[in-house]
Amino acid sequence: MTRNHHLNLYRLADRPAPFAKGSMELWRDPHISKGMLQAHLDPDTDAASRRPAFLDASCRFIQEIAPPDSFPRLLDLGCGPGLYAQRLLALGYDVTGVDFSEGSIGYAASQNPGGRFLCQDYTNLEVPGPFDLAMLIYCDFGVLAPEDRRKVIAGAFEALRPGGLFILDVETPVFFRSRADSQTWYAQDSGFFMDSPHVCLESLLSYPDNLHLERYILVPEQGEPRVILNWHQAFTPETLKPEFTARGFELVSWYSDVAGQPFLPDTPILCGVFRKPG
């Protein structure tokens, strides 16, 4: 390792400012995208998508609170490889999926010819609305910086018809209660983040206001270190509701997950259902 690498690592190991961006995007890197698609499709893990039984229960819940005969046009933000879309199309919804992973959106389109799938960043949403129902599931909302959360809410509000619903889930402080700050490292010839020899310096860092960071500093055998910063904003009902009501939505109800479990104060996952007035 060169002296320049040592200097870079010293600088990169500093605690980054909240919602700082890394030098490498977790969701768009071609190698990571392949591994992410495999994780999405693995029925035995919740690492990228929830397991099939939960997906089935979640779609039944969506069908109950927004039946397809009343809410037929559905916008799936962050649709990934279309695991929800497949089920929701079968239930009679007209599904439009949006995701900025080319690998995931390509797979979704290939497996669900009855849906529409757009490869774009949903923080700058351009979709052929109006829609009756929008959803952002698997706690994607909390990885976004505040300005991007505002863009998502504004885009969904614009895309929905009056009376349309927005369903999302987020992590709560309870989710992180047992996660202490930590740092570790390991060396690999090839792994999830890179397909060449590298060392990964992994950190879990906590910040004020229920903000958490997963940081991965990747030191390749050749070339400069790369950094992935994966932020997680945890919410309570009291902190999530104003983000939506300030931009025109009204709260419908809270649940303890996006499968419709009744809301409990100590839930690790919070599901919110919001309505566009009209």
Disulfide bonds with the S-S distance in Angstrom:
none
